[in-house]
Amino acid sequence: MIRDTQGQDKQVAPRRNGKKWLLLASGLLATTALTAYSVPKFSQLLSTDLVVSQSVIQTAIVERGDMLEDIRVEGKTLAAINPAVYAIAPGTVTLHVKAGDKINKGQDLLSINSPELRNQLLQEQATLARLETEFNRQKITTEQRLLDTQQRAELTRVDLEAASSAMERANASIKKQIISKLELEEKIVALKRAELNKKHAIEALDLEQKSLNFELKIAELALTRQQHLTQELERQVAALTIQSPLSGIVGTVNVQQKQHVQRDAELMSLVDLSELEVEAFIPENLADELAIGLAANIQINQQTYPATLVAISPEVEQGRVAGRIRFDQQPEKLRQNQRVSAQLILSQKQDVLKIKRGAFVETGAGKIAYLINEGQAQRQSISIGAKSIHEVELTSGVKAGDKLIISSLAAFQNQQNVMLSN
């Protein structure tokens, strides 16, 4: 008989696995917590229109304070006094300086040999000498004719006196019946004739004097005119040697030595480096906001210099308007055509809502911003006031302490609610 293994079996009491139950409980608890956390997140995700990563956005806080409304433009330094030298007559140029030379006021720069102008001066000088001779001869002629006329007037006066004496003797003789009545009448006629001759002689003297003075005046005017013409030509000939009107340097020389030039040809430019201004290039769309007298700051080599806008060109070139900015105090060691940056201050505002300037101004057209609230970006209608280089004024739609997205809003696709992911 074969024995079974029943006698070898041993009953063992069952063991409880506490660790296993602990793991199951922990897993259940974690699942419950995850579910509780995920439900609102999932609900929030369902309520958004778009998801954007926080790594592609920039944010800033709305603050209240003072700000400057300004714009920044580029420009270059130019001499406030930079005259050009022109040829006053055709001729051959002899240069006394070259480009870059330092010059003093009154120094000879160049001379022009103009045979035509010099020959014209000689002709006018000869004409002047002839007119001076004619004027002197006219003066002598006038004096001679006046002397003759005065002599005739004096003779008529003597004749009148003689006729008057004869008349007196005739009156005395007629009373004594020494002379006849006919002789008396002859004496009366002679007296009247003498009176008329004297009267006419005086009138003739006056007219002759006026006529001679008139002729002398005409000769004097012709002489004066010729003197002015000759003096002008002498000035032009003297100006053929061109002198510097300022102390500075020679800028550009546009002609070569012994070159023949035409009248009004530009010969060279001069630069006064003691007083430089800034020529600013202002965008056309900003030109209407500017006015002469605005305060400005010029940035040169990391230093800021106060200045004033003194001129705005009425002409637009390549979408820009040229403006002139003058330093309040001239900086040292400036160079011609040095590139600089200029800040033009349009206005100053106090106690306004402001935020750091960013691309949201342009991409949102100044009417839309995104307000961050509990991990979401919500589209908000805003309005923008003054703008500066670094800040913008917010006039509605936000309050101090709000957190806005200031980077480009293109990624938000104009959606109302956008979730921000890590």
C-alpha positions in Angstrom: 0.0 0.0 0.0 1.4 3.3 -1.1 1.3 6.1 1.4 0.2 9.7 0.4 1.9 12.9 1.4 -0.9 13.9 3.7 1.3 13.4 6.7 3.9 15.7 5.4 1.6 18.8 5.0 1.7 21.4 7.7 -1.0 24.0 8.2 0.4 27.6 8.2 -1.5 30.6 9.6 -2.1 33.4 7.0 0.1 36.7 7.3 -1.3 40.1 6.8 0.7 42.4 4.2 0.5 45.9 5.8 3.0 47.4 3.5 1.0 46.6 0.5 -2.1 48.2 1.9 -0.1 51.3 2.8 1.1 51.7 -0.8 -2.5 51.2 -2.1 -3.7 53.9 0.3 -1.0 56.4 -0.7 -1.7 55.9 -4.3 -5.4 56.4 -3.8 -4.7 59.6 -1.8 -2.3 60.9 -4.5 -4.9 60.1 -7.2 -7.5 62.0 -5.2 -5.3 65.0 -4.8 -4.3 65.1 -8.4 -7.9 64.9 -9.4 -8.8 67.7 -7.1 -5.9 69.9 -8.5 -6.5 69.0 -12.1 -10.2 69.6 -12.2 -10.0 73.5 -11.8 -6.9 73.6 -14.1 -8.8 71.5 -16.7 -11.8 73.7 -16.3 -9.6 76.8 -16.7 -8.0 75.3 -19.8 -11.5 74.7 -21.3 -12.4 78.3 -20.7 -9.4 79.8 -22.6 -9.1 80.4 -26.3 -5.4 80.0 -26.7 -2.3 78.8 -24.8 1.0 80.9 -24.9 4.2 80.1 -23.2 5.4 82.6 -20.6 8.9 82.4 -22.0 7.9 84.5 -25.1 6.3 87.4 -23.3 7.5 90.4 -21.2 5.5 92.0 -18.4 5.5 95.2 -16.4 3.5 96.7 -13.6 1.3 99.8 -14.1 2.7 102.6 -11.9 1.6 106.2 -11.0 4.1 108.9 -11.2 5.7 111.7 -13.4 6.8 111.2 -17.0 8.3 113.1 -19.9 6.7 113.0 -23.3 9.7 112.9 -25.7 11.1 111.4 -28.9 14.6 110.3 -29.8 16.1 111.2 -33.2 19.5 110.8 -34.8 21.6 113.6 -36.1 25.0 115.0 -36.8 27.0 118.0 -35.8 27.4 120.9 -38.2 29.1 124.2 -37.8 26.6 127.0 -37.1 28.8 129.2 -39.2 30.0 127.5 -42.4 30.1 129.9 -45.3 31.1 129.0 -48.8 33.5 131.1 -51.0 32.3 132.0 -54.5 34.1 133.5 -57.5 32.9 137.1 -58.2 34.4 137.1 -61.7 35.7 134.6 -64.3 39.4 134.1 -64.1 42.4 131.9 -63.0 42.6 130.8 -59.4 45.7 130.9 -57.3 45.3 129.0 -54.0 47.0 130.2 -50.8 45.6 127.5 -48.5 44.5 123.8 -48.7 41.8 121.7 -47.2 42.2 121.2 -43.5 44.4 124.3 -42.9 43.7 126.5 -39.9 42.9 130.0 -40.9 42.5 133.4 -39.1 40.0 136.1 -39.9 41.3 138.4 -42.6 43.8 135.8 -43.9 44.2 135.5 -47.7 42.6 132.3 -49.0 43.0 132.6 -52.8 43.2 135.2 -55.6 41.6 135.3 -59.0 43.3 136.8 -62.0 40.5 138.4 -64.1 41.9 140.5 -67.0 38.4 141.4 -68.1 37.5 143.0 -64.8 40.8 144.8 -64.5 40.5 146.2 -68.0 37.0 147.4 -67.3 38.3 149.1 -64.2 40.9 151.0 -66.3 38.3 152.1 -68.8 36.0 153.4 -66.0 38.9 155.2 -64.3 39.7 156.9 -67.6 36.0 157.9 -67.9 36.1 159.2 -64.4 39.1 161.4 -65.2 37.4 162.8 -68.3 34.2 163.6 -66.3 36.3 165.3 -63.5 37.9 167.5 -66.2 34.5 168.4 -67.8 33.1 169.2 -64.3 36.0 171.5 -63.5 35.6 173.2 -66.9 31.9 173.6 -66.3 32.6 175.3 -63.0 34.9 177.8 -64.8 32.4 178.4 -67.5 29.7 178.9 -65.0 31.7 181.5 -63.1 32.6 183.3 -66.3 29.0 183.5 -67.6 27.8 184.6 -64.1 30.5 187.3 -64.1 29.4 188.6 -67.5 25.8 188.7 -66.6 26.5 190.5 -63.3 28.6 193.0 -65.2 25.7 193.7 -67.6 23.4 194.1 -64.6 25.8 196.6 -63.0 26.0 198.6 -66.2 22.2 198.9 -66.3 22.3 200.1 -62.7 24.8 202.8 -63.7 22.7 203.8 -66.7 19.7 204.1 -64.4 21.5 206.3 -62.0 22.7 208.5 -64.9 19.2 208.7 -66.3 17.8 209.6 -62.9 20.4 212.5 -62.5 19.6 213.7 -66.0 15.9 213.7 -65.1 16.5 215.7 -62.0 18.4 218.3 -64.0 15.7 218.4 -66.6 13.0 219.0 -64.0 15.1 221.9 -62.6 15.7 223.4 -66.0 12.1 223.2 -67.2 11.1 225.3 -64.2 13.6 227.9 -65.3 12.6 227.4 -68.9 16.1 226.5 -69.8 15.1 223.5 -71.8 12.1 222.8 -73.9 9.3 220.4 -73.1 10.4 218.1 -75.8 13.8 217.7 -74.2 12.1 216.9 -70.9 10.0 214.2 -72.5 13.2 212.7 -74.0 14.7 212.6 -70.5 11.6 210.9 -69.1 11.8 208.2 -71.9 15.5 207.7 -71.2 14.8 207.2 -67.5 12.0 204.6 -68.2 14.3 202.8 -70.6 17.1 202.6 -68.0 14.6 201.3 -65.4 13.4 198.6 -67.7 17.0 197.6 -68.7 17.9 197.3 -65.0 14.8 195.2 -64.3 15.5 192.9 -67.2 19.2 192.6 -66.3 18.3 191.5 -62.8 15.9 188.9 -64.1 18.4 187.7 -66.7 21.0 187.4 -64.0 18.7 185.3 -61.9 17.7 183.0 -64.8 21.3 182.7 -65.9 22.4 181.7 -62.4 19.7 179.0 -62.2 20.6 177.7 -65.7 24.3 177.5 -64.9 23.6 175.8 -61.6 21.5 173.3 -63.3 24.1 172.5 -65.9 26.7 172.3 -63.2 24.5 169.9 -61.2 24.1 167.6 -64.2 27.8 167.5 -64.6 28.3 166.8 -60.9 25.7 163.9 -61.0 27.5 162.3 -63.9 30.7 162.6 -62.1 29.2 161.2 -58.9 27.7 158.3 -60.8 31.1 157.5 -62.4 32.8 157.7 -59.1 30.4 155.1 -57.6 30.9 152.9 -60.6 34.7 153.2 -60.4 34.7 152.5 -56.7 32.5 149.4 -57.2 34.9 148.1 -59.8 37.9 148.9 -57.5 36.1 146.9 -54.7 35.5 144.0 -57.1 39.2 144.0 -58.2 40.3 144.2 -54.6 37.8 141.3 -53.8 39.6 139.1 -56.3 41.9 138.4 -53.4 39.5 136.6 -51.1 40.1 136.8 -47.4 38.6 134.7 -44.6 35.6 136.1 -42.9 36.2 134.0 -39.8 38.7 132.0 -37.8 38.5 128.3 -38.2 39.5 125.7 -40.8 39.3 125.2 -44.5 36.6 122.6 -45.2 36.4 121.6 -48.8 38.4 123.1 -51.7 36.5 122.6 -55.0 39.1 123.9 -57.5 42.6 123.1 -58.5 45.7 125.4 -58.5 45.6 127.7 -61.6 42.2 126.4 -62.7 40.0 128.7 -64.7 36.6 129.3 -63.1 33.4 131.0 -64.1 31.5 133.7 -62.1 29.6 132.4 -59.1 31.5 129.1 -59.0 31.9 127.7 -55.5 35.5 127.7 -54.7 35.8 126.4 -51.1 33.9 126.0 -47.8 35.0 127.3 -44.4 34.1 125.9 -41.0 33.9 127.7 -37.6 34.4 124.9 -35.1 33.9 127.2 -32.1 30.1 126.9 -32.5 28.6 123.7 -33.6 24.9 122.8 -33.9 23.1 119.5 -34.4 21.2 118.7 -37.6 18.5 116.3 -36.5 16.6 114.0 -38.8 13.0 113.9 -37.6 10.5 111.4 -39.0 7.8 113.0 -41.0 4.9 111.7 -38.8 6.5 113.3 -35.7 7.3 116.7 -37.2 3.8 118.2 -36.5 4.3 117.6 -32.7 7.4 119.8 -32.6 7.8 123.5 -32.1 10.7 125.9 -32.1 12.0 126.4 -28.6 11.5 122.8 -27.3 14.1 121.6 -24.8 16.4 118.9 -26.0 19.2 116.7 -24.7 22.2 115.6 -26.9 23.9 112.4 -26.1 27.6 112.5 -27.1 30.2 109.9 -25.9 27.9 108.8 -23.0 27.4 112.4 -21.8 24.3 114.5 -22.0 24.3 118.2 -23.0 21.2 120.4 -22.7 20.1 122.1 -26.0 17.2 123.9 -27.7 15.4 123.2 -31.0 15.9 126.4 -33.0 14.7 125.6 -36.5 12.5 123.1 -38.4 12.7 122.8 -42.1 9.4 123.1 -44.0 10.6 120.6 -46.6 10.3 116.8 -46.4 13.2 114.7 -47.8 13.1 110.9 -47.8 10.3 110.8 -45.2 12.3 113.0 -42.8 12.3 116.7 -41.8 15.6 118.4 -40.9 15.7 120.3 -37.6 18.5 122.5 -36.0 19.3 122.0 -32.3 21.6 124.5 -30.6 23.7 123.7 -27.5 23.0 125.8 -24.5 26.7 125.6 -23.7 29.1 124.5 -26.4 30.8 121.1 -25.6 34.5 120.7 -26.1 36.3 118.6 -28.7 33.4 118.2 -31.1 34.0 117.4 -34.7 32.2 118.3 -37.9 29.7 115.6 -39.0 29.9 113.6 -35.8 26.9 111.3 -35.3 24.9 112.0 -32.2 21.6 111.0 -30.6 19.0 113.7 -29.6 16.1 113.6 -27.1 13.4 116.2 -27.8 11.2 116.8 -24.8 7.6 117.5 -25.9 6.0 117.9 -22.5 6.2 117.0 -18.8 3.3 115.3 -17.0 2.8 114.7 -13.3 0.9 112.0 -11.4 -0.2 109.9 -14.3 -0.6 106.1 -14.8 2.4 104.8 -16.8 4.1 101.6 -17.8 7.3 100.6 -19.5 7.1 101.0 -23.2 7.1 97.9 -25.4 5.9 96.4 -28.6 2.3 96.1 -27.3 1.8 99.8 -28.1 2.3 99.2 -31.9 0.8 95.7 -32.1 -2.2 96.6 -30.1 -2.7 99.9 -31.9 -2.7 101.6 -28.6 -6.2 100.3 -27.9 -5.6 96.7 -26.6 -3.5 95.3 -23.8 -3.5 91.9 -22.0 -4.0 91.9 -18.2 -2.4 89.0 -16.3 -4.7 87.5 -13.7 -4.2 84.0 -12.1 -2.1 82.6 -14.9 -4.4 83.9 -17.6 -4.0 86.9 -19.9 -7.3 88.7 -20.5 -7.7 91.2 -23.3 -8.4 94.7 -22.0 -9.4 97.8 -23.9 -7.1 100.7 -23.0 -6.3 104.2 -24.3 -2.8 105.7 -24.4 -1.8 109.3 -23.8 1.7 110.7 -23.9 4.6 108.6 -25.2 8.2 108.7 -24.3 11.3 106.7 -25.2 10.9 104.4 -22.2 7.4 104.8 -21.0 3.8 105.4 -22.1 0.9 107.0 -20.4 -2.3 104.9 -19.8 -5.4 107.0 -19.6 -8.1 104.3 -19.2 -8.7 100.6 -18.8 -6.1 99.9 -16.1 -5.2 100.9 -12.6 -2.0 101.2 -10.6 -0.6 97.8 -9.7 -2.0 95.9 -12.7 0.4 93.6 -14.5 0.3 93.9 -18.3 2.1 92.2 -21.2 4.3 94.8 -22.9 5.8 92.5 -25.5 4.3 91.9 -29.0 0.7 90.8 -28.9 0.9 89.1 -32.3 1.0 85.6 -30.6 -2.3 86.3 -28.8 -4.2 86.5 -32.1 -6.6 89.0 -30.5 -8.2 86.3 -28.4 -10.2 87.3 -25.3 -8.7 84.8 -22.8 -5.2 83.3 -23.2 -3.7 80.7 -20.8 0.0 81.2 -20.0 2.0 78.0 -19.7 5.3 77.5 -18.0 
